[in-house]
Structure formats: structure tokens, C-alpha cells
Amino acid sequence: MFGFVVRRLFGMLLVMFIVGIIVFIITRAVPGDPIAIMLGEQATPEDIERMRGIYGLDQPLPVQFVLWLKQLASGNLGTSIFFSAPVSQLLIARAEPTALLSAVALTFAVTLGLPAGLISAARPGGLLDRALLGVAMIAAGVPSFWLGLVLMQYLAVKAGWFPVAGYGPPEATSLQRLPYLVLPGLALALPNAALLARMTRSSMLEVASLDYVRTAMAKGLAPRTVFLKHAFRNALITVITVIGVIAAVLLSGVVVVETVFSLPGLGQLVMSAVLRRDYPVIQGALIIVAGIYVLVNLIVDILYGLIDPRVSYAS
């Protein structure tokens, strides 16, 4: 196990290096000068050139990339061009709404999608199975931002069950902020719950056709015991993989949903940074998201061995 984790960590470093190259190229390929945007139309060319020198943007791109890598190696994500503050401080200040929203959305996705998949797999081809599959197919194709607007209109504006938008007063606790996260959490969760339900159903039906399941049924074990104790455990490999993918995908989905619901999270910070061409903020946020992606993949791989003893970490 230890050797496997060490190998994966080295692989993660290589992946993050490649991601860093891609992120750097993409941010610089976007048209627009961040200094000109920051100083406005009244700025003279001399003022713009002087500020470019202060932020190192007058250097050749390879030199800028090397300097950025040195900053990353020391744990420094750089300084925001627009806010003149460390990027790490800006990300930490906006991390709570995004983290809470992701946790709420993942909870909704698992609690809705996993039981739906199990129920659908218990009686394949039945009326309930077809109904759940139909709902899942529709939900999987609905954009989160549109779903968020619909939920906002009917559950917040008309019914008044939840706040329309925002994140509550500054002095509110995390528990008091949860009502503000229900609708955006559902908007993010429903398409992903549909994916989880379909994959759970497919995995359960595949495992249920194996010989050991039929043998357990032939020995007289209760169908529920065979279904949940024997078949479900072996189907968990696929289920855990999908949950890991959903957990990572939620981080990219919050950008639009946070904007729709006016949540002061990382999504709004990244959107404003893109509009202002604030390179350090964009790069820092994307590197953090990519790091979470690879970390989630590592955790999922470790869980494989805990769920299924047949999984070997030797290679």
C-alpha cells in the first residue's frame, strides 16, 4: 500500500506539472491585457508598461512560466493583479461557500441517486424501474444553471420555502447558511444523481448475473440479503468510482451555479478573474481544482482495496 501511494504521488506531481503548462498557456491565450483593464481607458502607455514591469508581465513567456513554477514550488500561488493580495488568501476567503455547497450537493446526489439505482435494479423492467430511468435520463440532460433558475422561481419566489439567493448575513454560522445552499445544491446534485442512479443500476444488474449470486440464491438466502450484502458490495467498485467523479465534477459546476445564486464562493472569484484577466487568480484556482481532482482519484483507488480484497497494489 505504501509503495503504491508513493508511486501515485510521483505520478500526481507529473500530472500537476502538465496541468500547470496547460493552465499557463490557456490563461495567456485569452485576449486582453490585465494591466490595461485594471488601469482603465485613461491610462497612458507609459503607465501600462510600468505596471507590467511591476507584475513581471514584460518578461518573455518562458521566463514568466519558470518564475511561476518557482512560486508554486515554494507554496506561493502569486499575487492578484486586481486585488493586490496573495492569491492563497483570496481562495481561502472564498473557500467556505464552495466547500459547503459541494458537500451539500454531493450529499443530495448520493442520497437520491444511490437508492434510486438500487430500487431500479431490484425489479428491472418493471414500472418503477422504467419511471426511474425516464426521470434519470431527463435529469441528466438538464443544465444545472437552468435547473437552478427553475428551482429558484418555484421553491423560493412562489413557495417561499427557501431564500432566493445570497449567503446570509456575515455573522451567520455554517448551520444557519444551509438554507441558502439547498436550492443550488439540488441544482448541482440532480444531474449527478441521475448519473449515479444509472451506473448503480447497471453495476448491480451485472453483478446479479454472476454465478456466486445465483449460488447464494440457490442456497436459500433471502433475496434482500443476497442483493444488499453480496451483490451490492461487489458493485461498490463502480459506485465509488462514480461518486469520486461526481465529487470532482461538482467543483467545476459551482462556477455557474454560484453566479446564478449570488454565492460569494470560488466560482464568483474565478468568473471575475476571467473578466479582468487576473492571471494569478485564474492559475491558482485551476491548480487547486486540478489538485483536488487527482487527490480524489487517489482516495478512490485506495478505497478499492478496502472494499474488495482482490484488488492488488503490487503493480
C-alpha positions in Angstrom: 0.0 0.0 0.0 2.8 2.4 1.0 4.7 1.8 -2.2 1.5 2.3 -4.3 0.8 5.6 -2.6 4.3 6.8 -3.2 4.2 5.9 -6.8 0.8 7.6 -7.2 2.2 10.8 -5.5 5.0 11.0 -8.0 2.5 10.4 -10.8 0.4 13.3 -9.3 3.4 15.6 -9.5 3.9 14.8 -13.2 0.2 15.4 -13.8 0.2 18.7 -12.0 3.2 19.8 -14.0 1.4 19.1 -17.2 -1.7 20.8 -15.9 0.4 23.8 -15.0 1.7 24.1 -18.5 -1.8 23.9 -20.0 -3.2 26.4 -17.4 -0.4 28.9 -18.1 -0.9 28.6 -21.9 -4.7 28.9 -21.7 -4.6 32.0 -19.5 -2.1 33.8 -21.7 -4.0 32.9 -24.8 -7.1 34.8 -23.7 -7.3 38.1 -25.5 -6.9 41.2 -23.3 -4.3 42.9 -21.2 -5.0 42.7 -17.4 -3.0 45.8 -16.7 -4.9 47.8 -19.3 -8.2 46.5 -17.8 -7.1 47.4 -14.3 -5.9 50.9 -15.1 -8.9 51.8 -17.3 -9.1 53.8 -20.5 -7.4 56.9 -19.1 -4.1 55.1 -18.5 -1.2 56.1 -20.7 1.0 53.6 -22.5 3.8 54.5 -20.1 1.7 53.7 -17.0 0.7 50.4 -18.5 4.2 49.5 -19.3 5.4 50.5 -15.9 2.8 48.3 -14.2 3.5 45.4 -16.5 7.1 45.6 -15.3 6.0 45.6 -11.6 4.0 42.3 -12.1 6.6 40.8 -14.4 4.3 40.7 -17.4 7.0 42.3 -19.6 9.1 39.2 -19.4 9.1 36.6 -22.1 6.5 33.9 -21.6 9.1 31.1 -20.8 10.6 33.3 -18.1 7.2 34.0 -16.7 6.4 30.3 -16.6 9.6 29.4 -14.8 9.1 32.2 -12.2 5.5 30.9 -11.7 6.8 27.4 -11.2 9.3 28.6 -8.6 6.5 30.3 -6.7 4.4 27.2 -6.8 7.3 25.1 -5.5 7.5 27.4 -2.5 3.8 27.2 -1.9 3.1 30.7 -3.2 0.2 31.0 -5.7 1.2 34.5 -6.6 -0.4 37.9 -6.1 -3.6 39.1 -7.6 -3.2 41.8 -10.2 -6.6 43.4 -9.4 -6.8 42.9 -5.6 -3.0 43.3 -4.9 -3.4 40.5 -2.4 -2.0 36.9 -2.2 -4.0 34.5 -4.3 -3.9 32.0 -1.5 -5.7 34.4 0.9 -8.3 35.2 -1.7 -9.0 31.5 -2.3 -9.2 30.7 1.4 -11.6 33.6 2.0 -13.9 32.3 -0.7 -13.4 28.6 0.1 -16.2 28.1 2.7 -19.2 28.7 0.4 -17.8 26.5 -2.3 -16.8 23.7 0.1 -20.2 23.8 1.8 -22.1 23.9 -1.5 -20.1 20.9 -2.8 -20.7 18.9 0.3 -24.5 19.6 0.2 -24.6 18.8 -3.5 -22.7 15.5 -3.0 -24.9 14.5 -0.1 -28.0 15.2 -2.2 -26.5 13.3 -5.2 -25.7 10.2 -3.1 -28.9 10.1 -1.1 -31.0 10.5 -4.2 -29.0 8.6 -6.8 -27.9 5.5 -4.9 -31.3 4.4 -3.5 -32.9 5.1 -6.9 -30.3 2.9 -8.6 -30.8 0.1 -6.1 -34.6 0.3 -6.3 -34.4 0.3 -10.1 -32.1 -2.7 -10.1 -34.2 -4.7 -7.7 -37.0 -5.1 -10.2 -35.5 -4.5 -13.7 -38.1 -3.9 -16.4 -40.9 -3.1 -14.0 -43.0 0.0 -14.0 -41.0 1.7 -11.2 -37.7 0.8 -13.0 -38.9 2.4 -16.2 -40.2 5.5 -14.4 -36.9 6.0 -12.5 -34.9 5.5 -15.7 -37.0 8.0 -17.5 -36.6 10.6 -14.8 -32.8 9.9 -14.7 -32.5 10.4 -18.4 -34.3 13.7 -18.3 -32.4 15.0 -15.2 -29.0 14.0 -16.7 -29.7 16.3 -19.7 -30.8 19.4 -17.8 -28.2 22.1 -17.4 -27.6 23.0 -13.7 -28.0 26.7 -14.2 -31.4 26.3 -15.9 -32.5 23.9 -13.2 -31.3 26.4 -10.6 -33.5 29.1 -12.1 -36.5 26.8 -12.2 -36.0 25.9 -8.5 -35.5 29.5 -7.6 -38.7 30.5 -9.3 -41.0 27.8 -7.9 -39.5 26.9 -4.5 -38.1 30.3 -3.5 -40.1 33.1 -5.2 -43.5 31.4 -5.4 -43.5 29.0 -2.5 -41.1 30.9 -0.3 -39.6 27.8 1.2 -36.0 28.8 0.7 -34.0 32.1 0.3 -33.9 33.3 -3.3 -30.2 33.9 -3.4 -27.3 35.1 -1.3 -25.4 33.5 1.6 -26.9 35.1 4.7 -25.7 37.8 7.0 -21.9 38.0 7.7 -22.3 36.8 11.3 -24.3 33.7 10.4 -22.9 30.3 11.3 -22.4 27.5 8.8 -25.6 25.8 10.0 -27.6 29.0 9.5 -26.3 29.3 6.0 -27.5 25.8 5.0 -31.0 27.0 3.8 -29.2 29.2 1.3 -27.4 26.2 -0.1 -30.4 23.8 -0.6 -31.5 25.1 -4.0 -28.1 25.5 -5.5 -27.1 22.1 -4.0 -30.2 20.5 -5.7 -29.4 22.2 -9.0 -25.9 20.7 -8.9 -27.0 17.3 -7.5 -29.9 16.2 -9.6 -28.0 15.7 -12.9 -25.2 13.9 -11.0 -27.7 11.8 -9.0 -29.2 10.7 -12.3 -25.7 9.5 -13.4 -25.2 7.7 -10.1 -28.6 6.0 -10.3 -28.0 4.7 -13.8 -24.5 3.5 -13.1 -25.6 1.8 -9.8 -28.4 0.1 -11.6 -26.1 -1.1 -14.4 -23.4 -2.4 -12.0 -26.0 -4.2 -9.8 -27.5 -5.9 -12.8 -24.1 -7.0 -14.0 -23.1 -8.4 -10.6 -26.5 -10.1 -10.1 -25.9 -12.2 -13.2 -22.7 -13.7 -11.8 -22.6 -17.3 -10.6 -21.9 -16.6 -6.9 -25.1 -14.6 -6.7 -27.2 -17.4 -8.3 -25.5 -19.9 -5.9 -26.4 -17.7 -2.9 -30.0 -17.6 -4.1 -30.0 -21.4 -4.6 -28.8 -21.9 -1.0 -32.0 -20.3 0.2 -30.7 -17.0 1.3 -33.2 -14.2 1.4 -33.2 -12.1 -1.8 -32.7 -8.9 0.1 -29.7 -10.3 1.9 -28.2 -11.5 -1.4 -29.0 -8.2 -3.1 -27.6 -5.9 -0.4 -24.9 -7.9 1.3 -23.4 -10.0 -1.6 -24.2 -8.2 -4.8 -24.0 -4.6 -3.6 -20.6 -4.9 -2.0 -19.1 -6.1 -5.3 -20.9 -3.4 -7.2 -19.4 -0.8 -4.9 -16.3 -0.5 -7.1 -18.2 1.1 -9.9 -20.4 3.1 -7.4 -17.3 4.5 -5.6 -15.7 5.5 -8.9 -18.8 7.4 -9.9 -19.1 9.1 -6.6 -15.4 10.2 -6.9 -16.0 11.6 -10.3 -19.1 13.5 -9.1 -17.2 14.9 -6.2 -14.6 16.3 -8.6 -17.0 17.5 -11.2 -19.0 19.4 -8.6 -16.1 21.8 -8.2 -16.3 22.8 -11.8 -20.1 23.0 -11.8 -20.2 25.5 -8.9 -18.8 28.3 -11.0 -22.1 28.9 -12.9 -24.4 27.9 -10.1 -22.7 30.3 -7.6 -23.2 33.1 -10.1 -26.9 32.3 -10.5 -27.5 32.2 -6.7 -25.1 35.1 -5.9 -22.9 32.9 -3.6 -19.6 34.5 -2.7 -17.6 31.4 -3.4 -14.7 30.4 -5.6 -17.0 30.4 -8.6 -17.7 34.1 -8.5 -14.0 34.8 -7.8 -12.9 32.9 -10.9 -15.6 34.5 -13.0 -14.5 38.0 -12.0 -10.8 37.0 -12.5 -11.5 35.8 -16.0 -13.3 39.0 -16.9 -10.4 41.0 -15.5 -7.7 38.7 -17.0 -6.3 38.3 -13.5 -3.8 35.6 -14.4 -2.6 34.7 -10.9 -6.1 34.1 -9.6 -7.1 32.1 -12.6 -4.0 30.0 -12.5 -4.1 29.5 -8.7 -7.8 28.4 -8.7 -7.3 26.0 -11.6 -4.2 24.4 -10.0 -6.2 23.9 -6.7 -9.1 22.3 -8.6 -6.8 20.1 -10.5 -5.0 19.1 -7.3 -8.4 18.1 -5.8 -9.2 16.1 -8.9 -6.0 14.0 -8.6 -6.4 13.7 -4.9 -9.9 12.4 -5.2 -8.7 9.8 -7.7 -6.0 8.7 -5.3 -8.6 8.3 -2.5 -10.9 6.3 -4.8 -8.0 4.0 -5.7 -7.2 3.4 -2.1 -10.9 2.7 -1.3 -10.9 -0.1 -4.0 -8.6 -2.2 -1.8 -10.6 -1.6 1.3 -13.9 -2.6 -0.4 -12.5 -5.5 -2.5 -9.6 -7.6 -1.0 -8.9 -9.0 -4.5 -7.6 -5.6 -5.6 -3.8 -5.6 -5.5 -1.5 -2.6 -5.2 1.6 -4.6 -6.3 1.7 -3.1 -9.8 
